[in-house]
Amino acid sequence: MVHNNSKHCVNCGILFKPRVSKTIYCCIKCAVETRNKSKEYLDKLSKKTKERWQDDDYKKRISVLIKESLNNE
């Protein structure tokens, strides 16, 4: 039985009844998979990553974490 407010998930196409009217995904997994595929999301992630690696304090913190993890093995 199809309800009047049922929608098809943008990611997988499953028919579902959203709890919120703006919801376009049937589950968190579909929302994350779709977001991670979008060009806009990947561009934001790339920009943020490049900005972080310009910071010397960030580089030092990551270096220490990597060394500690390698010594713990």
ZIZILIN-V994218 format. One record per pair of residues at least 12 apart in sequence whose C-alpha atoms are under 10 Angstrom apart, sorted by the first residue. I is the first residue (numbers start at 1). J is the second residue. D is the distance in whole Angstrom. If there is no record, write none. Layout:
I;J;D
I;J;D
This chain:
2;15;8
2;16;9
2;17;9
3;15;10
3;16;9
3;17;7
4;17;9
5;17;6
5;18;8
5;19;10
5;21;8
6;18;7
6;19;10
6;21;10
7;21;10
7;23;9
7;24;7
7;25;9
7;26;9
8;24;8
8;25;8
8;26;8
9;23;9
9;24;6
9;25;5
9;26;5
9;27;9
9;30;8
9;31;9
10;23;10
10;24;6
10;25;6
10;26;8
10;30;8
10;31;9
10;34;8
11;24;9
11;25;7
11;26;8
11;27;10
11;29;9
11;30;6
11;31;7
11;32;10
11;33;8
11;34;6
11;35;10
12;25;8
12;26;8
12;27;10
12;30;7
12;31;10
12;34;10
13;25;9
13;26;9
13;30;10
14;26;7
